[in-house]
């Protein structure tokens, strides 16, 4: 039942992404593209769950890991969507690329893990190290998402005070 529900929401997210990108009225195009990208990231996160639940791909499959990078892009894309809704004439700055540095770092680590994976066997790594690494990573990722949500919230509150 959960996988069917997940697939339905995944399809709805895909449809919503398409509708936002079409933007027939051509109003605030940049903000809508960023918001469409945000919903597209949500679609990819849900899609990853659907393909793993339906056993189309394994969790450790390369294609699945590439799809999973959308998890690391979703927070800055949400923040930038808020920025462009608040300030539609906002220009892209070189410093804005830094928002995606965490996702780029994860991508580089993923490539390194593919290279190293051929040399190491799973039994070479102790379960305690794996658990601690996962716990630390989950904490850092949660902090990363929280910071972007806080920044978006702060930007909205500041905008409301100025109006």
Phi and psi in radians as a Rosetta constraint file:
Dihedral C 1 N 2 CA 2 C 2 CIRCULARHARMONIC -1.070 0.35
Dihedral N 2 CA 2 C 2 N 3 CIRCULARHARMONIC -0.732 0.35
Dihedral C 2 N 3 CA 3 C 3 CIRCULARHARMONIC -1.204 0.35
Dihedral N 3 CA 3 C 3 N 4 CIRCULARHARMONIC -0.580 0.35
Dihedral C 3 N 4 CA 4 C 4 CIRCULARHARMONIC -1.189 0.35
Dihedral N 4 CA 4 C 4 N 5 CIRCULARHARMONIC -0.772 0.35
Dihedral C 4 N 5 CA 5 C 5 CIRCULARHARMONIC -1.055 0.35
Dihedral N 5 CA 5 C 5 N 6 CIRCULARHARMONIC -0.764 0.35
Dihedral C 5 N 6 CA 6 C 6 CIRCULARHARMONIC -1.097 0.35
Dihedral N 6 CA 6 C 6 N 7 CIRCULARHARMONIC -0.715 0.35
Dihedral C 6 N 7 CA 7 C 7 CIRCULARHARMONIC -1.152 0.35
Dihedral N 7 CA 7 C 7 N 8 CIRCULARHARMONIC -0.679 0.35
Dihedral C 7 N 8 CA 8 C 8 CIRCULARHARMONIC -1.135 0.35
Dihedral N 8 CA 8 C 8 N 9 CIRCULARHARMONIC -0.789 0.35
Dihedral C 8 N 9 CA 9 C 9 CIRCULARHARMONIC -1.130 0.35
Dihedral N 9 CA 9 C 9 N 10 CIRCULARHARMONIC -0.667 0.35
Dihedral C 9 N 10 CA 10 C 10 CIRCULARHARMONIC -1.052 0.35
Dihedral N 10 CA 10 C 10 N 11 CIRCULARHARMONIC -0.797 0.35
Dihedral C 10 N 11 CA 11 C 11 CIRCULARHARMONIC -1.115 0.35
Dihedral N 11 CA 11 C 11 N 12 CIRCULARHARMONIC -0.698 0.35
Dihedral C 11 N 12 CA 12 C 12 CIRCULARHARMONIC -1.127 0.35
Dihedral N 12 CA 12 C 12 N 13 CIRCULARHARMONIC -0.689 0.35
Dihedral C 12 N 13 CA 13 C 13 CIRCULARHARMONIC -1.136 0.35
Dihedral N 13 CA 13 C 13 N 14 CIRCULARHARMONIC -0.683 0.35
Dihedral C 13 N 14 CA 14 C 14 CIRCULARHARMONIC -1.111 0.35
Dihedral N 14 CA 14 C 14 N 15 CIRCULARHARMONIC -0.790 0.35
Dihedral C 14 N 15 CA 15 C 15 CIRCULARHARMONIC -1.094 0.35
Dihedral N 15 CA 15 C 15 N 16 CIRCULARHARMONIC -0.766 0.35
Dihedral C 15 N 16 CA 16 C 16 CIRCULARHARMONIC -1.103 0.35
Dihedral N 16 CA 16 C 16 N 17 CIRCULARHARMONIC -0.693 0.35
Dihedral C 16 N 17 CA 17 C 17 CIRCULARHARMONIC -1.026 0.35
Dihedral N 17 CA 17 C 17 N 18 CIRCULARHARMONIC -0.814 0.35
Dihedral C 17 N 18 CA 18 C 18 CIRCULARHARMONIC -1.071 0.35
Dihedral N 18 CA 18 C 18 N 19 CIRCULARHARMONIC -0.799 0.35
Dihedral C 18 N 19 CA 19 C 19 CIRCULARHARMONIC -1.102 0.35
Dihedral N 19 CA 19 C 19 N 20 CIRCULARHARMONIC -0.727 0.35
Dihedral C 19 N 20 CA 20 C 20 CIRCULARHARMONIC -1.165 0.35
Dihedral N 20 CA 20 C 20 N 21 CIRCULARHARMONIC -0.713 0.35
Dihedral C 20 N 21 CA 21 C 21 CIRCULARHARMONIC -1.181 0.35
Dihedral N 21 CA 21 C 21 N 22 CIRCULARHARMONIC -0.573 0.35
Dihedral C 21 N 22 CA 22 C 22 CIRCULARHARMONIC -1.130 0.35
Dihedral N 22 CA 22 C 22 N 23 CIRCULARHARMONIC -0.783 0.35
Dihedral C 22 N 23 CA 23 C 23 CIRCULARHARMONIC 0.749 0.35
Dihedral N 23 CA 23 C 23 N 24 CIRCULARHARMONIC 1.160 0.35
Dihedral C 23 N 24 CA 24 C 24 CIRCULARHARMONIC -0.966 0.35
Dihedral N 24 CA 24 C 24 N 25 CIRCULARHARMONIC -0.609 0.35
Dihedral C 24 N 25 CA 25 C 25 CIRCULARHARMONIC -1.405 0.35
Dihedral N 25 CA 25 C 25 N 26 CIRCULARHARMONIC -0.152 0.35
Dihedral C 25 N 26 CA 26 C 26 CIRCULARHARMONIC 0.936 0.35
Dihedral N 26 CA 26 C 26 N 27 CIRCULARHARMONIC 0.723 0.35
Dihedral C 26 N 27 CA 27 C 27 CIRCULARHARMONIC -1.736 0.35
Dihedral N 27 CA 27 C 27 N 28 CIRCULARHARMONIC 2.279 0.35
Dihedral C 27 N 28 CA 28 C 28 CIRCULARHARMONIC 0.805 0.35
Dihedral N 28 CA 28 C 28 N 29 CIRCULARHARMONIC 1.044 0.35
Dihedral C 28 N 29 CA 29 C 29 CIRCULARHARMONIC -1.017 0.35
Dihedral N 29 CA 29 C 29 N 30 CIRCULARHARMONIC -0.796 0.35
Dihedral C 29 N 30 CA 30 C 30 CIRCULARHARMONIC -1.080 0.35
Dihedral N 30 CA 30 C 30 N 31 CIRCULARHARMONIC -0.798 0.35
Dihedral C 30 N 31 CA 31 C 31 CIRCULARHARMONIC -1.103 0.35
Dihedral N 31 CA 31 C 31 N 32 CIRCULARHARMONIC -0.720 0.35
Dihedral C 31 N 32 CA 32 C 32 CIRCULARHARMONIC -1.178 0.35
Dihedral N 32 CA 32 C 32 N 33 CIRCULARHARMONIC -0.600 0.35
Dihedral C 32 N 33 CA 33 C 33 CIRCULARHARMONIC -1.168 0.35
Dihedral N 33 CA 33 C 33 N 34 CIRCULARHARMONIC -0.722 0.35
Dihedral C 33 N 34 CA 34 C 34 CIRCULARHARMONIC -1.147 0.35
Dihedral N 34 CA 34 C 34 N 35 CIRCULARHARMONIC -0.722 0.35
Dihedral C 34 N 35 CA 35 C 35 CIRCULARHARMONIC -1.173 0.35
Dihedral N 35 CA 35 C 35 N 36 CIRCULARHARMONIC -0.664 0.35
Dihedral C 35 N 36 CA 36 C 36 CIRCULARHARMONIC -1.090 0.35
Dihedral N 36 CA 36 C 36 N 37 CIRCULARHARMONIC -0.664 0.35
Dihedral C 36 N 37 CA 37 C 37 CIRCULARHARMONIC -1.145 0.35
Dihedral N 37 CA 37 C 37 N 38 CIRCULARHARMONIC -0.662 0.35
Dihedral C 37 N 38 CA 38 C 38 CIRCULARHARMONIC -1.070 0.35
Dihedral N 38 CA 38 C 38 N 39 CIRCULARHARMONIC -0.862 0.35
Dihedral C 38 N 39 CA 39 C 39 CIRCULARHARMONIC -1.138 0.35
Dihedral N 39 CA 39 C 39 N 40 CIRCULARHARMONIC -0.597 0.35
Dihedral C 39 N 40 CA 40 C 40 CIRCULARHARMONIC -1.090 0.35
Dihedral N 40 CA 40 C 40 N 41 CIRCULARHARMONIC -0.676 0.35
Dihedral C 40 N 41 CA 41 C 41 CIRCULARHARMONIC -1.126 0.35
Dihedral N 41 CA 41 C 41 N 42 CIRCULARHARMONIC -0.719 0.35
Dihedral C 41 N 42 CA 42 C 42 CIRCULARHARMONIC -1.060 0.35
Dihedral N 42 CA 42 C 42 N 43 CIRCULARHARMONIC -0.750 0.35
Dihedral C 42 N 43 CA 43 C 43 CIRCULARHARMONIC -0.998 0.35
Dihedral N 43 CA 43 C 43 N 44 CIRCULARHARMONIC -0.828 0.35
Dihedral C 43 N 44 CA 44 C 44 CIRCULARHARMONIC -1.121 0.35
Dihedral N 44 CA 44 C 44 N 45 CIRCULARHARMONIC -0.652 0.35
Dihedral C 44 N 45 CA 45 C 45 CIRCULARHARMONIC -1.100 0.35
Dihedral N 45 CA 45 C 45 N 46 CIRCULARHARMONIC -0.803 0.35
Dihedral C 45 N 46 CA 46 C 46 CIRCULARHARMONIC -1.170 0.35
Dihedral N 46 CA 46 C 46 N 47 CIRCULARHARMONIC -0.680 0.35
Dihedral C 46 N 47 CA 47 C 47 CIRCULARHARMONIC -1.071 0.35
Dihedral N 47 CA 47 C 47 N 48 CIRCULARHARMONIC -0.695 0.35
Dihedral C 47 N 48 CA 48 C 48 CIRCULARHARMONIC -1.049 0.35
Dihedral N 48 CA 48 C 48 N 49 CIRCULARHARMONIC -0.754 0.35
Dihedral C 48 N 49 CA 49 C 49 CIRCULARHARMONIC -1.090 0.35
Dihedral N 49 CA 49 C 49 N 50 CIRCULARHARMONIC -0.709 0.35
Dihedral C 49 N 50 CA 50 C 50 CIRCULARHARMONIC -1.125 0.35
Dihedral N 50 CA 50 C 50 N 51 CIRCULARHARMONIC -0.793 0.35
Dihedral C 50 N 51 CA 51 C 51 CIRCULARHARMONIC -1.249 0.35
Dihedral N 51 CA 51 C 51 N 52 CIRCULARHARMONIC -0.485 0.35
Dihedral C 51 N 52 CA 52 C 52 CIRCULARHARMONIC -1.321 0.35
Dihedral N 52 CA 52 C 52 N 53 CIRCULARHARMONIC -0.775 0.35
Dihedral C 52 N 53 CA 53 C 53 CIRCULARHARMONIC -1.090 0.35
Dihedral N 53 CA 53 C 53 N 54 CIRCULARHARMONIC -0.634 0.35
Dihedral C 53 N 54 CA 54 C 54 CIRCULARHARMONIC -1.510 0.35
Dihedral N 54 CA 54 C 54 N 55 CIRCULARHARMONIC 0.037 0.35
Dihedral C 54 N 55 CA 55 C 55 CIRCULARHARMONIC 1.143 0.35
Dihedral N 55 CA 55 C 55 N 56 CIRCULARHARMONIC 0.420 0.35
Dihedral C 55 N 56 CA 56 C 56 CIRCULARHARMONIC -1.234 0.35
Dihedral N 56 CA 56 C 56 N 57 CIRCULARHARMONIC -0.764 0.35
Dihedral C 56 N 57 CA 57 C 57 CIRCULARHARMONIC -2.270 0.35
Dihedral N 57 CA 57 C 57 N 58 CIRCULARHARMONIC 2.673 0.35
Dihedral C 57 N 58 CA 58 C 58 CIRCULARHARMONIC -1.483 0.35
Dihedral N 58 CA 58 C 58 N 59 CIRCULARHARMONIC 2.812 0.35
Dihedral C 58 N 59 CA 59 C 59 CIRCULARHARMONIC -1.052 0.35
Dihedral N 59 CA 59 C 59 N 60 CIRCULARHARMONIC -0.588 0.35
Dihedral C 59 N 60 CA 60 C 60 CIRCULARHARMONIC -1.611 0.35
Dihedral N 60 CA 60 C 60 N 61 CIRCULARHARMONIC 0.172 0.35
Dihedral C 60 N 61 CA 61 C 61 CIRCULARHARMONIC -1.235 0.35
Dihedral N 61 CA 61 C 61 N 62 CIRCULARHARMONIC 2.513 0.35
Dihedral C 61 N 62 CA 62 C 62 CIRCULARHARMONIC -1.037 0.35
Dihedral N 62 CA 62 C 62 N 63 CIRCULARHARMONIC -0.804 0.35
Dihedral C 62 N 63 CA 63 C 63 CIRCULARHARMONIC -1.072 0.35
Dihedral N 63 CA 63 C 63 N 64 CIRCULARHARMONIC -0.717 0.35
Dihedral C 63 N 64 CA 64 C 64 CIRCULARHARMONIC -1.111 0.35
Dihedral N 64 CA 64 C 64 N 65 CIRCULARHARMONIC -0.709 0.35
Dihedral C 64 N 65 CA 65 C 65 CIRCULARHARMONIC -1.163 0.35
Dihedral N 65 CA 65 C 65 N 66 CIRCULARHARMONIC -0.614 0.35
Dihedral C 65 N 66 CA 66 C 66 CIRCULARHARMONIC -1.174 0.35
Dihedral N 66 CA 66 C 66 N 67 CIRCULARHARMONIC -0.709 0.35
Dihedral C 66 N 67 CA 67 C 67 CIRCULARHARMONIC -1.088 0.35
Dihedral N 67 CA 67 C 67 N 68 CIRCULARHARMONIC -0.619 0.35
Dihedral C 67 N 68 CA 68 C 68 CIRCULARHARMONIC -1.157 0.35
Dihedral N 68 CA 68 C 68 N 69 CIRCULARHARMONIC -0.306 0.35
Dihedral C 68 N 69 CA 69 C 69 CIRCULARHARMONIC -1.084 0.35
Dihedral N 69 CA 69 C 69 N 70 CIRCULARHARMONIC -0.417 0.35
Dihedral C 69 N 70 CA 70 C 70 CIRCULARHARMONIC -1.035 0.35
Dihedral N 70 CA 70 C 70 N 71 CIRCULARHARMONIC -0.440 0.35
Dihedral C 70 N 71 CA 71 C 71 CIRCULARHARMONIC -1.096 0.35
Dihedral N 71 CA 71 C 71 N 72 CIRCULARHARMONIC -0.508 0.35
Dihedral C 71 N 72 CA 72 C 72 CIRCULARHARMONIC -1.604 0.35
Dihedral N 72 CA 72 C 72 N 73 CIRCULARHARMONIC -0.108 0.35
Dihedral C 72 N 73 CA 73 C 73 CIRCULARHARMONIC -1.800 0.35
Dihedral N 73 CA 73 C 73 N 74 CIRCULARHARMONIC -0.380 0.35
Dihedral C 73 N 74 CA 74 C 74 CIRCULARHARMONIC -1.084 0.35
Dihedral N 74 CA 74 C 74 N 75 CIRCULARHARMONIC -0.698 0.35
Dihedral C 74 N 75 CA 75 C 75 CIRCULARHARMONIC -1.170 0.35
Dihedral N 75 CA 75 C 75 N 76 CIRCULARHARMONIC -0.886 0.35
Dihedral C 75 N 76 CA 76 C 76 CIRCULARHARMONIC -1.161 0.35
Dihedral N 76 CA 76 C 76 N 77 CIRCULARHARMONIC -0.539 0.35
Dihedral C 76 N 77 CA 77 C 77 CIRCULARHARMONIC -1.164 0.35
Dihedral N 77 CA 77 C 77 N 78 CIRCULARHARMONIC -0.696 0.35
Dihedral C 77 N 78 CA 78 C 78 CIRCULARHARMONIC -1.067 0.35
Dihedral N 78 CA 78 C 78 N 79 CIRCULARHARMONIC -0.816 0.35
Dihedral C 78 N 79 CA 79 C 79 CIRCULARHARMONIC -1.048 0.35
Dihedral N 79 CA 79 C 79 N 80 CIRCULARHARMONIC -0.808 0.35
Dihedral C 79 N 80 CA 80 C 80 CIRCULARHARMONIC -1.164 0.35
Dihedral N 80 CA 80 C 80 N 81 CIRCULARHARMONIC -0.560 0.35
Dihedral C 80 N 81 CA 81 C 81 CIRCULARHARMONIC -1.127 0.35
Dihedral N 81 CA 81 C 81 N 82 CIRCULARHARMONIC -0.709 0.35
Dihedral C 81 N 82 CA 82 C 82 CIRCULARHARMONIC -1.114 0.35
Dihedral N 82 CA 82 C 82 N 83 CIRCULARHARMONIC -0.768 0.35
Dihedral C 82 N 83 CA 83 C 83 CIRCULARHARMONIC -1.007 0.35
Dihedral N 83 CA 83 C 83 N 84 CIRCULARHARMONIC -0.773 0.35
Dihedral C 83 N 84 CA 84 C 84 CIRCULARHARMONIC -1.319 0.35
Dihedral N 84 CA 84 C 84 N 85 CIRCULARHARMONIC -0.467 0.35
Dihedral C 84 N 85 CA 85 C 85 CIRCULARHARMONIC -1.226 0.35
Dihedral N 85 CA 85 C 85 N 86 CIRCULARHARMONIC -0.681 0.35
Dihedral C 85 N 86 CA 86 C 86 CIRCULARHARMONIC -1.278 0.35
Dihedral N 86 CA 86 C 86 N 87 CIRCULARHARMONIC -0.685 0.35
Dihedral C 86 N 87 CA 87 C 87 CIRCULARHARMONIC -2.227 0.35
Dihedral N 87 CA 87 C 87 N 88 CIRCULARHARMONIC 1.450 0.35
Dihedral C 87 N 88 CA 88 C 88 CIRCULARHARMONIC -1.055 0.35
Dihedral N 88 CA 88 C 88 N 89 CIRCULARHARMONIC -0.428 0.35
Dihedral C 88 N 89 CA 89 C 89 CIRCULARHARMONIC -1.609 0.35
Dihedral N 89 CA 89 C 89 N 90 CIRCULARHARMONIC 0.137 0.35
Dihedral C 89 N 90 CA 90 C 90 CIRCULARHARMONIC -0.997 0.35
Dihedral N 90 CA 90 C 90 N 91 CIRCULARHARMONIC 2.402 0.35
Dihedral C 90 N 91 CA 91 C 91 CIRCULARHARMONIC -1.745 0.35
Dihedral N 91 CA 91 C 91 N 92 CIRCULARHARMONIC 2.576 0.35
Dihedral C 91 N 92 CA 92 C 92 CIRCULARHARMONIC -1.240 0.35
Dihedral N 92 CA 92 C 92 N 93 CIRCULARHARMONIC 2.286 0.35
Dihedral C 92 N 93 CA 93 C 93 CIRCULARHARMONIC -1.952 0.35
Dihedral N 93 CA 93 C 93 N 94 CIRCULARHARMONIC 2.708 0.35
Dihedral C 93 N 94 CA 94 C 94 CIRCULARHARMONIC -1.029 0.35
Dihedral N 94 CA 94 C 94 N 95 CIRCULARHARMONIC -0.589 0.35
Dihedral C 94 N 95 CA 95 C 95 CIRCULARHARMONIC -1.169 0.35
Dihedral N 95 CA 95 C 95 N 96 CIRCULARHARMONIC -0.356 0.35
Dihedral C 95 N 96 CA 96 C 96 CIRCULARHARMONIC -1.127 0.35
Dihedral N 96 CA 96 C 96 N 97 CIRCULARHARMONIC -0.404 0.35
Dihedral C 96 N 97 CA 97 C 97 CIRCULARHARMONIC -1.088 0.35
Dihedral N 97 CA 97 C 97 N 98 CIRCULARHARMONIC -0.470 0.35
Dihedral C 97 N 98 CA 98 C 98 CIRCULARHARMONIC -1.088 0.35
Dihedral N 98 CA 98 C 98 N 99 CIRCULARHARMONIC -0.421 0.35
Dihedral C 98 N 99 CA 99 C 99 CIRCULARHARMONIC -1.049 0.35
Dihedral N 99 CA 99 C 99 N 100 CIRCULARHARMONIC -0.449 0.35
Dihedral C 99 N 100 CA 100 C 100 CIRCULARHARMONIC -1.789 0.35
Dihedral N 100 CA 100 C 100 N 101 CIRCULARHARMONIC 0.196 0.35
Dihedral C 100 N 101 CA 101 C 101 CIRCULARHARMONIC -1.165 0.35
Dihedral N 101 CA 101 C 101 N 102 CIRCULARHARMONIC -0.616 0.35
Dihedral C 101 N 102 CA 102 C 102 CIRCULARHARMONIC -1.133 0.35
Dihedral N 102 CA 102 C 102 N 103 CIRCULARHARMONIC -0.761 0.35
Dihedral C 102 N 103 CA 103 C 103 CIRCULARHARMONIC -1.119 0.35
Dihedral N 103 CA 103 C 103 N 104 CIRCULARHARMONIC -0.692 0.35
Dihedral C 103 N 104 CA 104 C 104 CIRCULARHARMONIC -1.137 0.35
Dihedral N 104 CA 104 C 104 N 105 CIRCULARHARMONIC -0.716 0.35
Dihedral C 104 N 105 CA 105 C 105 CIRCULARHARMONIC -1.074 0.35
Dihedral N 105 CA 105 C 105 N 106 CIRCULARHARMONIC -0.759 0.35
Dihedral C 105 N 106 CA 106 C 106 CIRCULARHARMONIC -1.098 0.35
Dihedral N 106 CA 106 C 106 N 107 CIRCULARHARMONIC -0.711 0.35
Dihedral C 106 N 107 CA 107 C 107 CIRCULARHARMONIC -1.078 0.35
Dihedral N 107 CA 107 C 107 N 108 CIRCULARHARMONIC -0.769 0.35
Dihedral C 107 N 108 CA 108 C 108 CIRCULARHARMONIC -1.110 0.35
Dihedral N 108 CA 108 C 108 N 109 CIRCULARHARMONIC -0.764 0.35
Dihedral C 108 N 109 CA 109 C 109 CIRCULARHARMONIC -1.102 0.35
Dihedral N 109 CA 109 C 109 N 110 CIRCULARHARMONIC -0.613 0.35
Dihedral C 109 N 110 CA 110 C 110 CIRCULARHARMONIC -1.130 0.35
Dihedral N 110 CA 110 C 110 N 111 CIRCULARHARMONIC -0.770 0.35
Dihedral C 110 N 111 CA 111 C 111 CIRCULARHARMONIC -1.091 0.35
Dihedral N 111 CA 111 C 111 N 112 CIRCULARHARMONIC -0.770 0.35
Dihedral C 111 N 112 CA 112 C 112 CIRCULARHARMONIC -1.076 0.35
Dihedral N 112 CA 112 C 112 N 113 CIRCULARHARMONIC -0.703 0.35
Dihedral C 112 N 113 CA 113 C 113 CIRCULARHARMONIC -1.154 0.35
Dihedral N 113 CA 113 C 113 N 114 CIRCULARHARMONIC -0.586 0.35
Dihedral C 113 N 114 CA 114 C 114 CIRCULARHARMONIC -1.145 0.35
Dihedral N 114 CA 114 C 114 N 115 CIRCULARHARMONIC -0.684 0.35
Dihedral C 114 N 115 CA 115 C 115 CIRCULARHARMONIC -1.201 0.35
Dihedral N 115 CA 115 C 115 N 116 CIRCULARHARMONIC -0.792 0.35
Dihedral C 115 N 116 CA 116 C 116 CIRCULARHARMONIC -1.264 0.35
Dihedral N 116 CA 116 C 116 N 117 CIRCULARHARMONIC -0.539 0.35
Dihedral C 116 N 117 CA 117 C 117 CIRCULARHARMONIC -0.959 0.35
Dihedral N 117 CA 117 C 117 N 118 CIRCULARHARMONIC -0.595 0.35
Dihedral C 117 N 118 CA 118 C 118 CIRCULARHARMONIC -1.183 0.35
Dihedral N 118 CA 118 C 118 N 119 CIRCULARHARMONIC -0.449 0.35
Dihedral C 118 N 119 CA 119 C 119 CIRCULARHARMONIC -1.617 0.35
Dihedral N 119 CA 119 C 119 N 120 CIRCULARHARMONIC -0.493 0.35
Dihedral C 119 N 120 CA 120 C 120 CIRCULARHARMONIC -1.825 0.35
Dihedral N 120 CA 120 C 120 N 121 CIRCULARHARMONIC 2.490 0.35
Dihedral C 120 N 121 CA 121 C 121 CIRCULARHARMONIC -1.754 0.35
Dihedral N 121 CA 121 C 121 N 122 CIRCULARHARMONIC 2.566 0.35
Dihedral C 121 N 122 CA 122 C 122 CIRCULARHARMONIC -0.977 0.35
Dihedral N 122 CA 122 C 122 N 123 CIRCULARHARMONIC -0.542 0.35
Dihedral C 122 N 123 CA 123 C 123 CIRCULARHARMONIC -1.284 0.35
Dihedral N 123 CA 123 C 123 N 124 CIRCULARHARMONIC -0.192 0.35
Dihedral C 123 N 124 CA 124 C 124 CIRCULARHARMONIC -1.296 0.35
Dihedral N 124 CA 124 C 124 N 125 CIRCULARHARMONIC -0.341 0.35
Dihedral C 124 N 125 CA 125 C 125 CIRCULARHARMONIC -1.826 0.35
Dihedral N 125 CA 125 C 125 N 126 CIRCULARHARMONIC 2.268 0.35
Dihedral C 125 N 126 CA 126 C 126 CIRCULARHARMONIC -1.283 0.35
Dihedral N 126 CA 126 C 126 N 127 CIRCULARHARMONIC 2.547 0.35
Dihedral C 126 N 127 CA 127 C 127 CIRCULARHARMONIC -1.076 0.35
Dihedral N 127 CA 127 C 127 N 128 CIRCULARHARMONIC -0.535 0.35
Dihedral C 127 N 128 CA 128 C 128 CIRCULARHARMONIC -1.148 0.35
Dihedral N 128 CA 128 C 128 N 129 CIRCULARHARMONIC -0.714 0.35
Dihedral C 128 N 129 CA 129 C 129 CIRCULARHARMONIC -1.149 0.35
Dihedral N 129 CA 129 C 129 N 130 CIRCULARHARMONIC -0.710 0.35
Dihedral C 129 N 130 CA 130 C 130 CIRCULARHARMONIC -1.090 0.35
Dihedral N 130 CA 130 C 130 N 131 CIRCULARHARMONIC -0.803 0.35
Dihedral C 130 N 131 CA 131 C 131 CIRCULARHARMONIC -1.093 0.35
Dihedral N 131 CA 131 C 131 N 132 CIRCULARHARMONIC -0.758 0.35
Dihedral C 131 N 132 CA 132 C 132 CIRCULARHARMONIC -1.159 0.35
Dihedral N 132 CA 132 C 132 N 133 CIRCULARHARMONIC -0.697 0.35
Dihedral C 132 N 133 CA 133 C 133 CIRCULARHARMONIC -1.116 0.35
Dihedral N 133 CA 133 C 133 N 134 CIRCULARHARMONIC -0.758 0.35
Dihedral C 133 N 134 CA 134 C 134 CIRCULARHARMONIC -1.119 0.35
Dihedral N 134 CA 134 C 134 N 135 CIRCULARHARMONIC -0.731 0.35
Dihedral C 134 N 135 CA 135 C 135 CIRCULARHARMONIC -1.103 0.35
Dihedral N 135 CA 135 C 135 N 136 CIRCULARHARMONIC -0.785 0.35
Dihedral C 135 N 136 CA 136 C 136 CIRCULARHARMONIC -1.118 0.35
Dihedral N 136 CA 136 C 136 N 137 CIRCULARHARMONIC -0.776 0.35
Dihedral C 136 N 137 CA 137 C 137 CIRCULARHARMONIC -1.088 0.35
Dihedral N 137 CA 137 C 137 N 138 CIRCULARHARMONIC -0.772 0.35
Dihedral C 137 N 138 CA 138 C 138 CIRCULARHARMONIC -1.077 0.35
Dihedral N 138 CA 138 C 138 N 139 CIRCULARHARMONIC -0.674 0.35
Dihedral C 138 N 139 CA 139 C 139 CIRCULARHARMONIC -1.123 0.35
Dihedral N 139 CA 139 C 139 N 140 CIRCULARHARMONIC -0.825 0.35
Dihedral C 139 N 140 CA 140 C 140 CIRCULARHARMONIC -1.095 0.35
Dihedral N 140 CA 140 C 140 N 141 CIRCULARHARMONIC -0.755 0.35
Dihedral C 140 N 141 CA 141 C 141 CIRCULARHARMONIC -1.118 0.35
Dihedral N 141 CA 141 C 141 N 142 CIRCULARHARMONIC -0.741 0.35
Dihedral C 141 N 142 CA 142 C 142 CIRCULARHARMONIC -1.102 0.35
Dihedral N 142 CA 142 C 142 N 143 CIRCULARHARMONIC -0.731 0.35
Dihedral C 142 N 143 CA 143 C 143 CIRCULARHARMONIC -1.095 0.35
Dihedral N 143 CA 143 C 143 N 144 CIRCULARHARMONIC -0.737 0.35
Dihedral C 143 N 144 CA 144 C 144 CIRCULARHARMONIC -1.011 0.35
Dihedral N 144 CA 144 C 144 N 145 CIRCULARHARMONIC -0.856 0.35
Dihedral C 144 N 145 CA 145 C 145 CIRCULARHARMONIC -1.166 0.35
Dihedral N 145 CA 145 C 145 N 146 CIRCULARHARMONIC -0.737 0.35
Dihedral C 145 N 146 CA 146 C 146 CIRCULARHARMONIC -1.051 0.35
Dihedral N 146 CA 146 C 146 N 147 CIRCULARHARMONIC -0.766 0.35
Dihedral C 146 N 147 CA 147 C 147 CIRCULARHARMONIC -1.061 0.35
Dihedral N 147 CA 147 C 147 N 148 CIRCULARHARMONIC -0.777 0.35
Dihedral C 147 N 148 CA 148 C 148 CIRCULARHARMONIC -1.166 0.35
Dihedral N 148 CA 148 C 148 N 149 CIRCULARHARMONIC -0.658 0.35
Dihedral C 148 N 149 CA 149 C 149 CIRCULARHARMONIC -1.136 0.35
Dihedral N 149 CA 149 C 149 N 150 CIRCULARHARMONIC -0.727 0.35
Dihedral C 149 N 150 CA 150 C 150 CIRCULARHARMONIC -1.110 0.35
Dihedral N 150 CA 150 C 150 N 151 CIRCULARHARMONIC -0.768 0.35
Dihedral C 150 N 151 CA 151 C 151 CIRCULARHARMONIC -1.086 0.35
Dihedral N 151 CA 151 C 151 N 152 CIRCULARHARMONIC -0.721 0.35
Dihedral C 151 N 152 CA 152 C 152 CIRCULARHARMONIC -1.136 0.35
Dihedral N 152 CA 152 C 152 N 153 CIRCULARHARMONIC -0.761 0.35
Dihedral C 152 N 153 CA 153 C 153 CIRCULARHARMONIC -1.065 0.35
Dihedral N 153 CA 153 C 153 N 154 CIRCULARHARMONIC -0.794 0.35
Dihedral C 153 N 154 CA 154 C 154 CIRCULARHARMONIC -1.087 0.35
Dihedral N 154 CA 154 C 154 N 155 CIRCULARHARMONIC -0.683 0.35
Dihedral C 154 N 155 CA 155 C 155 CIRCULARHARMONIC -1.143 0.35
Dihedral N 155 CA 155 C 155 N 156 CIRCULARHARMONIC -0.719 0.35
Dihedral C 155 N 156 CA 156 C 156 CIRCULARHARMONIC -1.137 0.35
Dihedral N 156 CA 156 C 156 N 157 CIRCULARHARMONIC -0.786 0.35
Dihedral C 156 N 157 CA 157 C 157 CIRCULARHARMONIC -1.088 0.35
Dihedral N 157 CA 157 C 157 N 158 CIRCULARHARMONIC -0.760 0.35
Dihedral C 157 N 158 CA 158 C 158 CIRCULARHARMONIC -1.080 0.35
Dihedral N 158 CA 158 C 158 N 159 CIRCULARHARMONIC -0.712 0.35
Dihedral C 158 N 159 CA 159 C 159 CIRCULARHARMONIC -1.132 0.35
Dihedral N 159 CA 159 C 159 N 160 CIRCULARHARMONIC -0.715 0.35
Dihedral C 159 N 160 CA 160 C 160 CIRCULARHARMONIC -1.143 0.35
Dihedral N 160 CA 160 C 160 N 161 CIRCULARHARMONIC -0.619 0.35
Dihedral C 160 N 161 CA 161 C 161 CIRCULARHARMONIC -1.192 0.35
Dihedral N 161 CA 161 C 161 N 162 CIRCULARHARMONIC -0.553 0.35
Dihedral C 161 N 162 CA 162 C 162 CIRCULARHARMONIC -1.359 0.35
Dihedral N 162 CA 162 C 162 N 163 CIRCULARHARMONIC -0.359 0.35
